[in-house]
Amino acid sequence: MTGVVILRNLGFHGELGRGFIEIHHEKPLYEFEEDDREKFMGEAVLSVKPLCSNCHRMVHRNKNNFLTMEQLKGLIHDNRTG
């Protein structure tokens, strides 16, 4: 099994942020019940989103109610335009 995540530098953090990334699982790993490791990892790779460290922390800030990617995008947009 192989998995590849391709990222593009959007310039949000400029050159200082190049090469730094964290992976967020939209479906938490503990929700997978599959015993077959290959299938489990294949499914887990489909639910990942690359995030900078700060955004990843904001998504997980409330441990009982994670932000969705759409909610995070909305917060970033509102802070830029608001």
mmCIF file of the N, C-alpha and C atoms, coordinates in Angstrom:
data_MODEL
# 
_entry.id   MODEL 
# 
loop_
_atom_site.group_PDB 
_atom_site.id 
_atom_site.type_symbol 
_atom_site.label_atom_id 
_atom_site.label_alt_id 
_atom_site.label_comp_id 
_atom_site.label_asym_id 
_atom_site.label_entity_id 
_atom_site.label_seq_id 
_atom_site.pdbx_PDB_ins_code 
_atom_site.Cartn_x 
_atom_site.Cartn_y 
_atom_site.Cartn_z 
_atom_site.occupancy 
_atom_site.B_iso_or_equiv 
_atom_site.pdbx_formal_charge 
_atom_site.auth_seq_id 
_atom_site.auth_comp_id 
_atom_site.auth_asym_id 
_atom_site.auth_atom_id 
_atom_site.pdbx_PDB_model_num 
ATOM 1   N N  . MET A 1 1  ? 0.831   -1.172 0.000  1.00 0.00 ? 1  MET A N  1 
ATOM 2   C CA . MET A 1 1  ? 0.000   0.000  0.000  1.00 0.00 ? 1  MET A CA 1 
ATOM 3   C C  . MET A 1 1  ? 0.878   1.238  0.000  1.00 0.00 ? 1  MET A C  1 
ATOM 4   N N  . THR A 1 2  ? 0.516   2.211  -0.796 1.00 0.00 ? 2  THR A N  1 
ATOM 5   C CA . THR A 1 2  ? 1.219   3.486  -0.778 1.00 0.00 ? 2  THR A CA 1 
ATOM 6   C C  . THR A 1 2  ? 0.194   4.595  -0.757 1.00 0.00 ? 2  THR A C  1 
ATOM 7   N N  . GLY A 1 3  ? 0.558   5.708  -0.181 1.00 0.00 ? 3  GLY A N  1 
ATOM 8   C CA . GLY A 1 3  ? -0.296  6.880  -0.168 1.00 0.00 ? 3  GLY A CA 1 
ATOM 9   C C  . GLY A 1 3  ? 0.547   8.108  -0.396 1.00 0.00 ? 3  GLY A C  1 
ATOM 10  N N  . VAL A 1 4  ? 0.036   9.018  -1.166 1.00 0.00 ? 4  VAL A N  1 
ATOM 11  C CA . VAL A 1 4  ? 0.766   10.242 -1.465 1.00 0.00 ? 4  VAL A CA 1 
ATOM 12  C C  . VAL A 1 4  ? -0.168  11.422 -1.256 1.00 0.00 ? 4  VAL A C  1 
ATOM 13  N N  . VAL A 1 5  ? 0.316   12.404 -0.541 1.00 0.00 ? 5  VAL A N  1 
ATOM 14  C CA . VAL A 1 5  ? -0.415  13.655 -0.390 1.00 0.00 ? 5  VAL A CA 1 
ATOM 15  C C  . VAL A 1 5  ? 0.414   14.723 -1.080 1.00 0.00 ? 5  VAL A C  1 
ATOM 16  N N  . ILE A 1 6  ? -0.164  15.383 -2.056 1.00 0.00 ? 6  ILE A N  1 
ATOM 17  C CA . ILE A 1 6  ? 0.543   16.437 -2.795 1.00 0.00 ? 6  ILE A CA 1 
ATOM 18  C C  . ILE A 1 6  ? 0.079   17.779 -2.270 1.00 0.00 ? 6  ILE A C  1 
ATOM 19  N N  . LEU A 1 7  ? 1.031   18.608 -1.889 1.00 0.00 ? 7  LEU A N  1 
ATOM 20  C CA . LEU A 1 7  ? 0.726   19.918 -1.323 1.00 0.00 ? 7  LEU A CA 1 
ATOM 21  C C  . LEU A 1 7  ? 1.219   21.009 -2.253 1.00 0.00 ? 7  LEU A C  1 
ATOM 22  N N  . ARG A 1 8  ? 0.524   22.115 -2.230 1.00 0.00 ? 8  ARG A N  1 
ATOM 23  C CA . ARG A 1 8  ? 1.014   23.275 -2.965 1.00 0.00 ? 8  ARG A CA 1 
ATOM 24  C C  . ARG A 1 8  ? 1.176   24.415 -1.973 1.00 0.00 ? 8  ARG A C  1 
ATOM 25  N N  . ASN A 1 9  ? 2.235   25.154 -2.117 1.00 0.00 ? 9  ASN A N  1 
ATOM 26  C CA . ASN A 1 9  ? 2.508   26.262 -1.219 1.00 0.00 ? 9  ASN A CA 1 
ATOM 27  C C  . ASN A 1 9  ? 1.631   27.437 -1.613 1.00 0.00 ? 9  ASN A C  1 
ATOM 28  N N  . LEU A 1 10 ? 0.695   27.780 -0.746 1.00 0.00 ? 10 LEU A N  1 
ATOM 29  C CA . LEU A 1 10 ? -0.223  28.872 -1.035 1.00 0.00 ? 10 LEU A CA 1 
ATOM 30  C C  . LEU A 1 10 ? 0.338   30.224 -0.607 1.00 0.00 ? 10 LEU A C  1 
ATOM 31  N N  . GLY A 1 11 ? 1.518   30.213 0.001  1.00 0.00 ? 11 GLY A N  1 
ATOM 32  C CA . GLY A 1 11 ? 2.142   31.476 0.374  1.00 0.00 ? 11 GLY A CA 1 
ATOM 33  C C  . GLY A 1 11 ? 1.591   32.099 1.639  1.00 0.00 ? 11 GLY A C  1 
ATOM 34  N N  . PHE A 1 12 ? 0.710   31.406 2.337  1.00 0.00 ? 12 PHE A N  1 
ATOM 35  C CA . PHE A 1 12 ? 0.092   31.975 3.540  1.00 0.00 ? 12 PHE A CA 1 
ATOM 36  C C  . PHE A 1 12 ? 1.142   32.326 4.586  1.00 0.00 ? 12 PHE A C  1 
ATOM 37  N N  . HIS A 1 13 ? 2.135   31.465 4.755  1.00 0.00 ? 13 HIS A N  1 
ATOM 38  C CA . HIS A 1 13 ? 3.201   31.707 5.730  1.00 0.00 ? 13 HIS A CA 1 
ATOM 39  C C  . HIS A 1 13 ? 4.516   32.067 5.053  1.00 0.00 ? 13 HIS A C  1 
ATOM 40  N N  . GLY A 1 14 ? 4.506   32.198 3.756  1.00 0.00 ? 14 GLY A N  1 
ATOM 41  C CA . GLY A 1 14 ? 5.706   32.583 3.030  1.00 0.00 ? 14 GLY A CA 1 
ATOM 42  C C  . GLY A 1 14 ? 6.802   31.540 3.120  1.00 0.00 ? 14 GLY A C  1 
ATOM 43  N N  . GLU A 1 15 ? 7.999   31.976 2.850  1.00 0.00 ? 15 GLU A N  1 
ATOM 44  C CA . GLU A 1 15 ? 9.152   31.073 2.809  1.00 0.00 ? 15 GLU A CA 1 
ATOM 45  C C  . GLU A 1 15 ? 9.416   30.424 4.170  1.00 0.00 ? 15 GLU A C  1 
ATOM 46  N N  . LEU A 1 16 ? 9.129   31.136 5.250  1.00 0.00 ? 16 LEU A N  1 
ATOM 47  C CA . LEU A 1 16 ? 9.361   30.594 6.592  1.00 0.00 ? 16 LEU A CA 1 
ATOM 48  C C  . LEU A 1 16 ? 8.545   29.325 6.836  1.00 0.00 ? 16 LEU A C  1 
ATOM 49  N N  . GLY A 1 17 ? 7.354   29.244 6.255  1.00 0.00 ? 17 GLY A N  1 
ATOM 50  C CA . GLY A 1 17 ? 6.495   28.084 6.466  1.00 0.00 ? 17 GLY A CA 1 
ATOM 51  C C  . GLY A 1 17 ? 6.728   26.931 5.512  1.00 0.00 ? 17 GLY A C  1 
ATOM 52  N N  . ARG A 1 18 ? 7.582   27.116 4.518  1.00 0.00 ? 18 ARG A N  1 
ATOM 53  C CA . ARG A 1 18 ? 7.812   26.053 3.535  1.00 0.00 ? 18 ARG A CA 1 
ATOM 54  C C  . ARG A 1 18 ? 8.378   24.803 4.216  1.00 0.00 ? 18 ARG A C  1 
ATOM 55  N N  . GLY A 1 19 ? 7.778   23.658 3.922  1.00 0.00 ? 19 GLY A N  1 
ATOM 56  C CA . GLY A 1 19 ? 8.269   22.396 4.448  1.00 0.00 ? 19 GLY A CA 1 
ATOM 57  C C  . GLY A 1 19 ? 7.687   21.989 5.792  1.00 0.00 ? 19 GLY A C  1 
ATOM 58  N N  . PHE A 1 20 ? 6.849   22.823 6.380  1.00 0.00 ? 20 PHE A N  1 
ATOM 59  C CA . PHE A 1 20 ? 6.233   22.493 7.659  1.00 0.00 ? 20 PHE A CA 1 
ATOM 60  C C  . PHE A 1 20 ? 4.749   22.240 7.428  1.00 0.00 ? 20 PHE A C  1 
ATOM 61  N N  . ILE A 1 21 ? 4.304   21.059 7.810  1.00 0.00 ? 21 ILE A N  1 
ATOM 62  C CA . ILE A 1 21 ? 2.907   20.712 7.606  1.00 0.00 ? 21 ILE A CA 1 
ATOM 63  C C  . ILE A 1 21 ? 2.510   19.641 8.618  1.00 0.00 ? 21 ILE A C  1 
ATOM 64  N N  . GLU A 1 22 ? 1.258   19.646 9.000  1.00 0.00 ? 22 GLU A N  1 
ATOM 65  C CA . GLU A 1 22 ? 0.696   18.590 9.828  1.00 0.00 ? 22 GLU A CA 1 
ATOM 66  C C  . GLU A 1 22 ? -0.469  17.994 9.061  1.00 0.00 ? 22 GLU A C  1 
ATOM 67  N N  . ILE A 1 23 ? -0.832  16.791 9.404  1.00 0.00 ? 23 ILE A N  1 
ATOM 68  C CA . ILE A 1 23 ? -1.928  16.106 8.741  1.00 0.00 ? 23 ILE A CA 1 
ATOM 69  C C  . ILE A 1 23 ? -3.078  15.943 9.731  1.00 0.00 ? 23 ILE A C  1 
ATOM 70  N N  . HIS A 1 24 ? -4.257  16.394 9.323  1.00 0.00 ? 24 HIS A N  1 
ATOM 71  C CA . HIS A 1 24 ? -5.467  16.274 10.134 1.00 0.00 ? 24 HIS A CA 1 
ATOM 72  C C  . HIS A 1 24 ? -6.366  15.214 9.525  1.00 0.00 ? 24 HIS A C  1 
ATOM 73  N N  . HIS A 1 25 ? -6.802  14.269 10.329 1.00 0.00 ? 25 HIS A N  1 
ATOM 74  C CA . HIS A 1 25 ? -7.743  13.246 9.876  1.00 0.00 ? 25 HIS A CA 1 
ATOM 75  C C  . HIS A 1 25 ? -9.159  13.765 10.102 1.00 0.00 ? 25 HIS A C  1 
ATOM 76  N N  . GLU A 1 26 ? -9.895  14.002 9.021  1.00 0.00 ? 26 GLU A N  1 
ATOM 77  C CA . GLU A 1 26 ? -11.276 14.453 9.175  1.00 0.00 ? 26 GLU A CA 1 
ATOM 78  C C  . GLU A 1 26 ? -12.123 13.378 9.858  1.00 0.00 ? 26 GLU A C  1 
ATOM 79  N N  . LYS A 1 27 ? -11.820 12.132 9.600  1.00 0.00 ? 27 LYS A N  1 
ATOM 80  C CA . LYS A 1 27 ? -12.435 11.032 10.342 1.00 0.00 ? 27 LYS A CA 1 
ATOM 81  C C  . LYS A 1 27 ? -11.374 10.541 11.315 1.00 0.00 ? 27 LYS A C  1 
ATOM 82  N N  . PRO A 1 28 ? -11.558 10.784 12.616 1.00 0.00 ? 28 PRO A N  1 
ATOM 83  C CA . PRO A 1 28 ? -10.534 10.404 13.593 1.00 0.00 ? 28 PRO A CA 1 
ATOM 84  C C  . PRO A 1 28 ? -10.183 8.923  13.511 1.00 0.00 ? 28 PRO A C  1 
ATOM 85  N N  . LEU A 1 29 ? -8.925  8.617  13.748 1.00 0.00 ? 29 LEU A N  1 
ATOM 86  C CA . LEU A 1 29 ? -8.447  7.240  13.641 1.00 0.00 ? 29 LEU A CA 1 
ATOM 87  C C  . LEU A 1 29 ? -9.196  6.289  14.566 1.00 0.00 ? 29 LEU A C  1 
ATOM 88  N N  . TYR A 1 30 ? -9.619  6.767  15.721 1.00 0.00 ? 30 TYR A N  1 
ATOM 89  C CA . TYR A 1 30 ? -10.310 5.879  16.652 1.00 0.00 ? 30 TYR A CA 1 
ATOM 90  C C  . TYR A 1 30 ? -11.687 5.450  16.132 1.00 0.00 ? 30 TYR A C  1 
ATOM 91  N N  . GLU A 1 31 ? -12.205 6.133  15.110 1.00 0.00 ? 31 GLU A N  1 
ATOM 92  C CA . GLU A 1 31 ? -13.505 5.753  14.552 1.00 0.00 ? 31 GLU A CA 1 
ATOM 93  C C  . GLU A 1 31 ? -13.406 4.578  13.572 1.00 0.00 ? 31 GLU A C  1 
ATOM 94  N N  . PHE A 1 32 ? -12.211 4.220  13.165 1.00 0.00 ? 32 PHE A N  1 
ATOM 95  C CA . PHE A 1 32 ? -12.031 3.084  12.264 1.00 0.00 ? 32 PHE A CA 1 
ATOM 96  C C  . PHE A 1 32 ? -12.072 1.795  13.071 1.00 0.00 ? 32 PHE A C  1 
ATOM 97  N N  . GLU A 1 33 ? -12.893 0.854  12.652 1.00 0.00 ? 33 GLU A N  1 
ATOM 98  C CA . GLU A 1 33 ? -13.007 -0.414 13.362 1.00 0.00 ? 33 GLU A CA 1 
ATOM 99  C C  . GLU A 1 33 ? -12.404 -1.573 12.582 1.00 0.00 ? 33 GLU A C  1 
ATOM 100 N N  . GLU A 1 34 ? -11.868 -1.313 11.425 1.00 0.00 ? 34 GLU A N  1 
ATOM 101 C CA . GLU A 1 34 ? -11.354 -2.359 10.540 1.00 0.00 ? 34 GLU A CA 1 
ATOM 102 C C  . GLU A 1 34 ? -10.108 -3.011 11.129 1.00 0.00 ? 34 GLU A C  1 
ATOM 103 N N  . ASP A 1 35 ? -10.108 -4.329 11.191 1.00 0.00 ? 35 ASP A N  1 
ATOM 104 C CA . ASP A 1 35 ? -8.950  -5.073 11.699 1.00 0.00 ? 35 ASP A CA 1 
ATOM 105 C C  . ASP A 1 35 ? -7.846  -5.196 10.657 1.00 0.00 ? 35 ASP A C  1 
ATOM 106 N N  . ASP A 1 36 ? -8.200  -5.139 9.383  1.00 0.00 ? 36 ASP A N  1 
ATOM 107 C CA . ASP A 1 36 ? -7.237  -5.272 8.299  1.00 0.00 ? 36 ASP A CA 1 
ATOM 108 C C  . ASP A 1 36 ? -6.444  -3.974 8.160  1.00 0.00 ? 36 ASP A C  1 
ATOM 109 N N  . ARG A 1 37 ? -5.178  -3.996 8.538  1.00 0.00 ? 37 ARG A N  1 
ATOM 110 C CA . ARG A 1 37 ? -4.341  -2.787 8.556  1.00 0.00 ? 37 ARG A CA 1 
ATOM 111 C C  . ARG A 1 37 ? -4.261  -2.097 7.195  1.00 0.00 ? 37 ARG A C  1 
ATOM 112 N N  . GLU A 1 38 ? -4.128  -2.863 6.123  1.00 0.00 ? 38 GLU A N  1 
ATOM 113 C CA . GLU A 1 38 ? -4.019  -2.274 4.782  1.00 0.00 ? 38 GLU A CA 1 
ATOM 114 C C  . GLU A 1 38 ? -5.273  -1.477 4.434  1.00 0.00 ? 38 GLU A C  1 
ATOM 115 N N  . LYS A 1 39 ? -6.426  -2.070 4.637  1.00 0.00 ? 39 LYS A N  1 
ATOM 116 C CA . LYS A 1 39 ? -7.679  -1.380 4.323  1.00 0.00 ? 39 LYS A CA 1 
ATOM 117 C C  . LYS A 1 39 ? -7.858  -0.171 5.248  1.00 0.00 ? 39 LYS A C  1 
ATOM 118 N N  . PHE A 1 40 ? -7.554  -0.345 6.517  1.00 0.00 ? 40 PHE A N  1 
ATOM 119 C CA . PHE A 1 40 ? -7.664  0.735  7.493  1.00 0.00 ? 40 PHE A CA 1 
ATOM 120 C C  . PHE A 1 40 ? -6.827  1.942  7.069  1.00 0.00 ? 40 PHE A C  1 
ATOM 121 N N  . MET A 1 41 ? -5.566  1.700  6.705  1.00 0.00 ? 41 MET A N  1 
ATOM 122 C CA . MET A 1 41 ? -4.691  2.795  6.322  1.00 0.00 ? 41 MET A CA 1 
ATOM 123 C C  . MET A 1 41 ? -5.137  3.429  5.002  1.00 0.00 ? 41 MET A C  1 
ATOM 124 N N  . GLY A 1 42 ? -5.621  2.596  4.077  1.00 0.00 ? 42 GLY A N  1 
ATOM 125 C CA . GLY A 1 42 ? -6.126  3.124  2.814  1.00 0.00 ? 42 GLY A CA 1 
ATOM 126 C C  . GLY A 1 42 ? -7.290  4.064  3.030  1.00 0.00 ? 42 GLY A C  1 
ATOM 127 N N  . GLU A 1 43 ? -8.205  3.700  3.930  1.00 0.00 ? 43 GLU A N  1 
ATOM 128 C CA . GLU A 1 43 ? -9.343  4.552  4.240  1.00 0.00 ? 43 GLU A CA 1 
ATOM 129 C C  . GLU A 1 43 ? -8.912  5.792  5.024  1.00 0.00 ? 43 GLU A C  1 
ATOM 130 N N  . ALA A 1 44 ? -7.972  5.618  5.944  1.00 0.00 ? 44 ALA A N  1 
ATOM 131 C CA . ALA A 1 44 ? -7.512  6.743  6.763  1.00 0.00 ? 44 ALA A CA 1 
ATOM 132 C C  . ALA A 1 44 ? -6.842  7.812  5.907  1.00 0.00 ? 44 ALA A C  1 
ATOM 133 N N  . VAL A 1 45 ? -6.087  7.391  4.895  1.00 0.00 ? 45 VAL A N  1 
ATOM 134 C CA . VAL A 1 45 ? -5.394  8.336  4.019  1.00 0.00 ? 45 VAL A CA 1 
ATOM 135 C C  . VAL A 1 45 ? -6.389  9.174  3.215  1.00 0.00 ? 45 VAL A C  1 
ATOM 136 N N  . LEU A 1 46 ? -7.569  8.641  2.962  1.00 0.00 ? 46 LEU A N  1 
ATOM 137 C CA . LEU A 1 46 ? -8.576  9.377  2.192  1.00 0.00 ? 46 LEU A CA 1 
ATOM 138 C C  . LEU A 1 46 ? -9.208  10.510 2.993  1.00 0.00 ? 46 LEU A C  1 
ATOM 139 N N  . SER A 1 47 ? -9.053  10.485 4.310  1.00 0.00 ? 47 SER A N  1 
ATOM 140 C CA . SER A 1 47 ? -9.709  11.506 5.133  1.00 0.00 ? 47 SER A CA 1 
ATOM 141 C C  . SER A 1 47 ? -8.723  12.499 5.744  1.00 0.00 ? 47 SER A C  1 
ATOM 142 N N  . VAL A 1 48 ? -7.550  12.671 5.138  1.00 0.00 ? 48 VAL A N  1 
ATOM 143 C CA . VAL A 1 48 ? -6.572  13.600 5.703  1.00 0.00 ? 48 VAL A CA 1 
ATOM 144 C C  . VAL A 1 48 ? -6.570  14.931 4.960  1.00 0.00 ? 48 VAL A C  1 
ATOM 145 N N  . LYS A 1 49 ? -6.273  15.973 5.711  1.00 0.00 ? 49 LYS A N  1 
ATOM 146 C CA . LYS A 1 49 ? -6.128  17.314 5.165  1.00 0.00 ? 49 LYS A CA 1 
ATOM 147 C C  . LYS A 1 49 ? -4.850  17.914 5.718  1.00 0.00 ? 49 LYS A C  1 
ATOM 148 N N  . PRO A 1 50 ? -4.017  18.490 4.857  1.00 0.00 ? 50 PRO A N  1 
ATOM 149 C CA . PRO A 1 50 ? -2.797  19.147 5.342  1.00 0.00 ? 50 PRO A CA 1 
ATOM 150 C C  . PRO A 1 50 ? -3.133  20.502 5.967  1.00 0.00 ? 50 PRO A C  1 
ATOM 151 N N  . LEU A 1 51 ? -2.567  20.749 7.137  1.00 0.00 ? 51 LEU A N  1 
ATOM 152 C CA . LEU A 1 51 ? -2.786  22.015 7.845  1.00 0.00 ? 51 LEU A CA 1 
ATOM 153 C C  . LEU A 1 51 ? -1.474  22.486 8.465  1.00 0.00 ? 51 LEU A C  1 
ATOM 154 N N  . CYS A 1 52 ? -1.339  23.792 8.595  1.00 0.00 ? 52 CYS A N  1 
ATOM 155 C CA . CYS A 1 52 ? -0.205  24.306 9.360  1.00 0.00 ? 52 CYS A CA 1 
ATOM 156 C C  . CYS A 1 52 ? -0.470  23.999 10.836 1.00 0.00 ? 52 CYS A C  1 
ATOM 157 N N  . SER A 1 53 ? 0.563   24.072 11.645 1.00 0.00 ? 53 SER A N  1 
ATOM 158 C CA . SER A 1 53 ? 0.447   23.724 13.066 1.00 0.00 ? 53 SER A CA 1 
ATOM 159 C C  . SER A 1 53 ? -0.607  24.558 13.776 1.00 0.00 ? 53 SER A C  1 
ATOM 160 N N  . ASN A 1 54 ? -0.637  25.844 13.511 1.00 0.00 ? 54 ASN A N  1 
ATOM 161 C CA . ASN A 1 54 ? -1.586  26.719 14.186 1.00 0.00 ? 54 ASN A CA 1 
ATOM 162 C C  . ASN A 1 54 ? -3.024  26.364 13.814 1.00 0.00 ? 54 ASN A C  1 
ATOM 163 N N  . CYS A 1 55 ? -3.283  26.155 12.533 1.00 0.00 ? 55 CYS A N  1 
ATOM 164 C CA . CYS A 1 55 ? -4.632  25.782 12.097 1.00 0.00 ? 55 CYS A CA 1 
ATOM 165 C C  . CYS A 1 55 ? -5.035  24.435 12.691 1.00 0.00 ? 55 CYS A C  1 
ATOM 166 N N  . HIS A 1 56 ? -4.100  23.502 12.758 1.00 0.00 ? 56 HIS A N  1 
ATOM 167 C CA . HIS A 1 56 ? -4.403  22.191 13.318 1.00 0.00 ? 56 HIS A CA 1 
ATOM 168 C C  . HIS A 1 56 ? -4.799  22.316 14.785 1.00 0.00 ? 56 HIS A C  1 
ATOM 169 N N  . ARG A 1 57 ? -4.114  23.160 15.516 1.00 0.00 ? 57 ARG A N  1 
ATOM 170 C CA . ARG A 1 57 ? -4.458  23.384 16.935 1.00 0.00 ? 57 ARG A CA 1 
ATOM 171 C C  . ARG A 1 57 ? -5.830  24.029 17.067 1.00 0.00 ? 57 ARG A C  1 
ATOM 172 N N  . MET A 1 58 ? -6.152  24.970 16.169 1.00 0.00 ? 58 MET A N  1 
ATOM 173 C CA . MET A 1 58 ? -7.471  25.611 16.228 1.00 0.00 ? 58 MET A CA 1 
ATOM 174 C C  . MET A 1 58 ? -8.580  24.605 15.955 1.00 0.00 ? 58 MET A C  1 
ATOM 175 N N  . VAL A 1 59 ? -8.369  23.703 15.010 1.00 0.00 ? 59 VAL A N  1 
ATOM 176 C CA . VAL A 1 59 ? -9.365  22.674 14.696 1.00 0.00 ? 59 VAL A CA 1 
ATOM 177 C C  . VAL A 1 59 ? -9.647  21.815 15.922 1.00 0.00 ? 59 VAL A C  1 
ATOM 178 N N  . HIS A 1 60 ? -8.609  21.505 16.709 1.00 0.00 ? 60 HIS A N  1 
ATOM 179 C CA . HIS A 1 60 ? -8.745  20.629 17.871 1.00 0.00 ? 60 HIS A CA 1 
ATOM 180 C C  . HIS A 1 60 ? -8.904  21.386 19.190 1.00 0.00 ? 60 HIS A C  1 
ATOM 181 N N  . ARG A 1 61 ? -9.095  22.668 19.127 1.00 0.00 ? 61 ARG A N  1 
ATOM 182 C CA . ARG A 1 61 ? -9.162  23.479 20.347 1.00 0.00 ? 61 ARG A CA 1 
ATOM 183 C C  . ARG A 1 61 ? -10.251 22.995 21.309 1.00 0.00 ? 61 ARG A C  1 
ATOM 184 N N  . ASN A 1 62 ? -11.426 22.683 20.773 1.00 0.00 ? 62 ASN A N  1 
ATOM 185 C CA . ASN A 1 62 ? -12.497 22.135 21.589 1.00 0.00 ? 62 ASN A CA 1 
ATOM 186 C C  . ASN A 1 62 ? -12.525 20.627 21.360 1.00 0.00 ? 62 ASN A C  1 
ATOM 187 N N  . LYS A 1 63 ? -12.045 19.878 22.330 1.00 0.00 ? 63 LYS A N  1 
ATOM 188 C CA . LYS A 1 63 ? -11.888 18.433 22.168 1.00 0.00 ? 63 LYS A CA 1 
ATOM 189 C C  . LYS A 1 63 ? -13.217 17.698 21.957 1.00 0.00 ? 63 LYS A C  1 
ATOM 190 N N  . ASN A 1 64 ? -14.310 18.301 22.344 1.00 0.00 ? 64 ASN A N  1 
ATOM 191 C CA . ASN A 1 64 ? -15.617 17.660 22.190 1.00 0.00 ? 64 ASN A CA 1 
ATOM 192 C C  . ASN A 1 64 ? -16.344 18.084 20.921 1.00 0.00 ? 64 ASN A C  1 
ATOM 193 N N  . ASN A 1 65 ? -15.792 19.060 20.215 1.00 0.00 ? 65 ASN A N  1 
ATOM 194 C CA . ASN A 1 65 ? -16.466 19.571 19.021 1.00 0.00 ? 65 ASN A CA 1 
ATOM 195 C C  . ASN A 1 65 ? -15.422 20.174 18.085 1.00 0.00 ? 65 ASN A C  1 
ATOM 196 N N  . PHE A 1 66 ? -14.763 19.313 17.295 1.00 0.00 ? 66 PHE A N  1 
ATOM 197 C CA . PHE A 1 66 ? -13.738 19.783 16.371 1.00 0.00 ? 66 PHE A CA 1 
ATOM 198 C C  . PHE A 1 66 ? -14.348 20.678 15.303 1.00 0.00 ? 66 PHE A C  1 
ATOM 199 N N  . LEU A 1 67 ? -13.568 21.651 14.838 1.00 0.00 ? 67 LEU A N  1 
ATOM 200 C CA . LEU A 1 67 ? -13.990 22.461 13.700 1.00 0.00 ? 67 LEU A CA 1 
ATOM 201 C C  . LEU A 1 67 ? -13.894 21.634 12.427 1.00 0.00 ? 67 LEU A C  1 
ATOM 202 N N  . THR A 1 68 ? -14.814 21.858 11.507 1.00 0.00 ? 68 THR A N  1 
ATOM 203 C CA . THR A 1 68 ? -14.694 21.253 10.179 1.00 0.00 ? 68 THR A CA 1 
ATOM 204 C C  . THR A 1 68 ? -13.772 22.136 9.348  1.00 0.00 ? 68 THR A C  1 
ATOM 205 N N  . MET A 1 69 ? -13.331 21.636 8.215  1.00 0.00 ? 69 MET A N  1 
ATOM 206 C CA . MET A 1 69 ? -12.485 22.442 7.332  1.00 0.00 ? 69 MET A CA 1 
ATOM 207 C C  . MET A 1 69 ? -13.249 23.678 6.851  1.00 0.00 ? 69 MET A C  1 
ATOM 208 N N  . GLU A 1 70 ? -14.538 23.532 6.594  1.00 0.00 ? 70 GLU A N  1 
ATOM 209 C CA . GLU A 1 70 ? -15.348 24.676 6.151  1.00 0.00 ? 70 GLU A CA 1 
ATOM 210 C C  . GLU A 1 70 ? -15.447 25.730 7.244  1.00 0.00 ? 70 GLU A C  1 
ATOM 211 N N  . GLN A 1 71 ? -15.613 25.308 8.487  1.00 0.00 ? 71 GLN A N  1 
ATOM 212 C CA . GLN A 1 71 ? -15.660 26.257 9.601  1.00 0.00 ? 71 GLN A CA 1 
ATOM 213 C C  . GLN A 1 71 ? -14.334 26.990 9.750  1.00 0.00 ? 71 GLN A C  1 
ATOM 214 N N  . LEU A 1 72 ? -13.230 26.254 9.634  1.00 0.00 ? 72 LEU A N  1 
ATOM 215 C CA . LEU A 1 72 ? -11.908 26.876 9.724  1.00 0.00 ? 72 LEU A CA 1 
ATOM 216 C C  . LEU A 1 72 ? -11.705 27.885 8.602  1.00 0.00 ? 72 LEU A C  1 
ATOM 217 N N  . LYS A 1 73 ? -12.060 27.503 7.376  1.00 0.00 ? 73 LYS A N  1 
ATOM 218 C CA . LYS A 1 73 ? -11.948 28.427 6.243  1.00 0.00 ? 73 LYS A CA 1 
ATOM 219 C C  . LYS A 1 73 ? -12.778 29.677 6.483  1.00 0.00 ? 73 LYS A C  1 
ATOM 220 N N  . GLY A 1 74 ? -13.978 29.509 7.023  1.00 0.00 ? 74 GLY A N  1 
ATOM 221 C CA . GLY A 1 74 ? -14.842 30.651 7.311  1.00 0.00 ? 74 GLY A CA 1 
ATOM 222 C C  . GLY A 1 74 ? -14.231 31.584 8.339  1.00 0.00 ? 74 GLY A C  1 
ATOM 223 N N  . LEU A 1 75 ? -13.642 31.024 9.390  1.00 0.00 ? 75 LEU A N  1 
ATOM 224 C CA . LEU A 1 75 ? -12.992 31.851 10.413 1.00 0.00 ? 75 LEU A CA 1 
ATOM 225 C C  . LEU A 1 75 ? -11.822 32.630 9.833  1.00 0.00 ? 75 LEU A C  1 
ATOM 226 N N  . ILE A 1 76 ? -11.010 31.976 9.017  1.00 0.00 ? 76 ILE A N  1 
ATOM 227 C CA . ILE A 1 76 ? -9.873  32.650 8.385  1.00 0.00 ? 76 ILE A CA 1 
ATOM 228 C C  . ILE A 1 76 ? -10.373 33.755 7.459  1.00 0.00 ? 76 ILE A C  1 
ATOM 229 N N  . HIS A 1 77 ? -11.376 33.461 6.664  1.00 0.00 ? 77 HIS A N  1 
ATOM 230 C CA . HIS A 1 77 ? -11.937 34.452 5.746  1.00 0.00 ? 77 HIS A CA 1 
ATOM 231 C C  . HIS A 1 77 ? -12.490 35.644 6.522  1.00 0.00 ? 77 HIS A C  1 
ATOM 232 N N  . ASP A 1 78 ? -13.270 35.373 7.582  1.00 0.00 ? 78 ASP A N  1 
ATOM 233 C CA . ASP A 1 78 ? -13.850 36.457 8.371  1.00 0.00 ? 78 ASP A CA 1 
ATOM 234 C C  . ASP A 1 78 ? -12.790 37.329 9.010  1.00 0.00 ? 78 ASP A C  1 
ATOM 235 N N  . ASN A 1 79 ? -11.683 36.719 9.481  1.00 0.00 ? 79 ASN A N  1 
ATOM 236 C CA . ASN A 1 79 ? -10.622 37.491 10.108 1.00 0.00 ? 79 ASN A CA 1 
ATOM 237 C C  . ASN A 1 79 ? -9.852  38.336 9.095  1.00 0.00 ? 79 ASN A C  1 
ATOM 238 N N  . ARG A 1 80 ? -9.789  37.880 7.857  1.00 0.00 ? 80 ARG A N  1 
ATOM 239 C CA . ARG A 1 80 ? -9.102  38.648 6.815  1.00 0.00 ? 80 ARG A CA 1 
ATOM 240 C C  . ARG A 1 80 ? -9.942  39.812 6.317  1.00 0.00 ? 80 ARG A C  1 
ATOM 241 N N  . THR A 1 81 ? -11.243 39.616 6.264  1.00 0.00 ? 81 THR A N  1 
ATOM 242 C CA . THR A 1 81 ? -12.125 40.627 5.678  1.00 0.00 ? 81 THR A CA 1 
ATOM 243 C C  . THR A 1 81 ? -12.854 41.454 6.718  1.00 0.00 ? 81 THR A C  1 
ATOM 244 N N  . GLY A 1 82 ? -12.864 40.989 7.958  1.00 0.00 ? 82 GLY A N  1 
ATOM 245 C CA . GLY A 1 82 ? -13.704 41.593 8.967  1.00 0.00 ? 82 GLY A CA 1 
ATOM 246 C C  . GLY A 1 82 ? -13.126 42.683 9.725  1.00 0.00 ? 82 GLY A C  1 
# 
